[in-house]
Amino acid sequence: MILIDGEEAPLKDPGAAGGRGIQVVCQDLALAERQSVYMNLFLGRELCVPWLGKLRRGRMIAETEKLMGELDVASLRRPRP
């Protein structure tokens, strides 16, 4: 059983989980080895300008920075080899 805010939350499929704000972030480097943090975070659900299909990189970066700050992640940059 999963509880959200103290109430039982039946999550029958990924769509139901997404509707409750629960997402999966893939961390397997074989999937997106050279992706930036923000592109990895938005993988499969990229933000785009609807009529242009152009990526909203600035918004995705801002949302990623906000989330990383809330999670107290030290660095958004990948260490150089």
C-alpha positions in Angstrom: 0.0 0.0 0.0 1.3 3.5 -0.9 0.2 6.5 1.2 0.3 10.0 -0.1 -0.4 12.7 2.5 -1.6 10.0 4.8 -4.2 8.6 2.4 -4.1 5.4 0.5 -3.2 6.1 -3.2 -3.9 3.2 -5.6 -1.5 3.5 -8.5 -2.5 1.0 -11.1 -0.3 2.3 -13.9 2.4 4.9 -14.7 -0.2 7.4 -15.8 -1.9 7.2 -12.4 1.4 7.7 -10.7 2.3 10.6 -12.9 -1.1 12.2 -12.1 0.0 12.2 -8.4 3.4 13.7 -9.2 5.4 10.5 -9.1 7.9 10.1 -11.9 10.7 7.7 -12.8 14.2 9.2 -13.5 16.3 6.7 -15.4 19.9 6.6 -14.1 21.3 3.9 -16.4 24.1 5.7 -18.3 23.7 3.2 -21.2 20.4 4.9 -21.9 21.6 8.5 -22.1 25.3 8.6 -21.4 26.0 12.0 -22.8 22.8 13.7 -21.7 22.9 16.8 -19.4 21.2 16.5 -16.0 18.2 18.5 -17.2 17.8 16.5 -20.4 18.0 13.2 -18.4 15.5 14.5 -15.9 13.0 15.4 -18.7 13.8 12.3 -20.8 10.5 11.3 -22.5 8.6 14.3 -21.3 10.6 17.3 -22.7 9.0 20.7 -22.5 8.3 22.1 -26.0 6.7 25.2 -27.5 3.5 23.5 -28.8 3.2 25.1 -32.2 6.9 25.1 -33.0 8.0 21.8 -31.4 11.1 23.7 -30.1 12.5 22.6 -26.8 12.0 25.0 -23.8 15.6 24.5 -22.6 15.6 27.5 -20.3 12.5 26.4 -18.5 13.7 22.8 -18.2 17.1 24.0 -16.8 15.3 26.4 -14.3 13.0 23.6 -13.1 15.9 21.2 -12.7 17.9 23.8 -10.8 14.9 24.4 -8.5 14.5 20.7 -7.9 18.2 20.1 -7.3 18.2 23.0 -4.8 15.2 21.5 -3.0 16.9 18.1 -2.8 20.2 19.8 -1.7 22.2 18.4 -4.6 25.7 19.8 -4.6 26.4 20.1 -8.3 24.5 19.9 -11.5 27.7 19.5 -13.6 29.2 16.1 -14.4 32.8 15.8 -13.2 35.3 15.8 -16.1 37.2 12.6 -16.7 
